[in-house]
Amino acid sequence: MRYLILVLTIFSFCFAAEIKIPEYVVTSKEKIYLGDIASCKGCNPSWKRVLLAHILYPGTCIELPEGYIRARLRLGGVPLEKVKLVVPKKVKIKRTAIRLTKKDLEDIARHCIQRNNPWGKRLRILNLKAINDLLLPKGRLSYLCDLTRLPLGSFSVPIIFKVNGKIEARTWVMAKTALITPVVISSCPIRRGEIITGDKIKVIRKMMTDIPAEIFTNPKEIIGKRARINIRANRVIYRTMVEIPPLIKRGQRVKIVAESDTLRITAPGMAKEDGRLGDMIRVQNLISKKIVVGKVVDSETVKVEF
């Protein structure tokens, strides 16, 4: 009996510390230290800071063989000959994660588009498509939607995710939108050279994935202009299809004006070409028969320089 007590006493003395590691561990951390997965009795506090492994990706699981764990502990300065180590043949460690599904990402993109939408209910989101689910570390989650353009047509919505203030992932969602917008069209055939009046046009609403700068959305912008080409009925009218009619027409009699601060001279003339307000056109002085160049200032007057 005394011999048995002595052996137990010696055994207890030899193993003054005990490290016990379970077979399965769940953690939210990327770097796995001994203190994160083991219970230690009588351990030196520095042993708990021995790094065992990295789990780079949230939601993944790794397996550490017993031999690998012993090697890491020895490298970390743990005197295994004096420590009772209770460890299974393999230790499984899983890093927990926040899972954002494709629908979650699409909802975030939808919110981003709506937040950057200057058209209100006129904008329609036709399609949103996230590529994959996203796994993020557990913690305080926030995101930044970095949409730098107007959300119209086909485009991607870039999203940056942060956990506890640190950027953990960047992804994007493909989007397609359209705008319900008024468009001016012809209500009847319009001949080339014809002045466009209110009864020759109408406004319809169209769903468009872009808004060409060449279309008219306000009928007031087009009334009074002249058709440059023949326009069929029910055609969208583009700016290149119309022009401002000239104030002065070729062959028209005009008044030629030349003036300074102290002198004003006028003479009858004849326009040699069409001219709109502000255009420089050639006119013939009907008295001297000379051709001069002047600026159209109204429907009857061309101003020339001395």
Secondary structure, DSSP 8 states (H G I E B T S, - for coil): -HHHHHHHHHHHHH--EEEE--SEEEES-SEEEHHHH-EEES--GGGGG-EEEE--STT-EEEEEHHHHHHHHHHTT--GGGEEEE--SEEEEEE--EEE-HHHHHHHHHHHHHHT-SSGGGEEEEEEEE-S-EEE-SS-EEEEE---S---EEEEEEEEEEETTEEEEEEEEEEEEEEEEEEEEESS-B-TT-B--GGGEEEEEEEESS--TTB-SSGGGTTT-EESS-B-TT-B-BGGGEE---SB-TT-EEEEEEE-SS-EEEEEEEESS-B-TT-EEEEEETTT--EEEEEE-SSSEEEE--
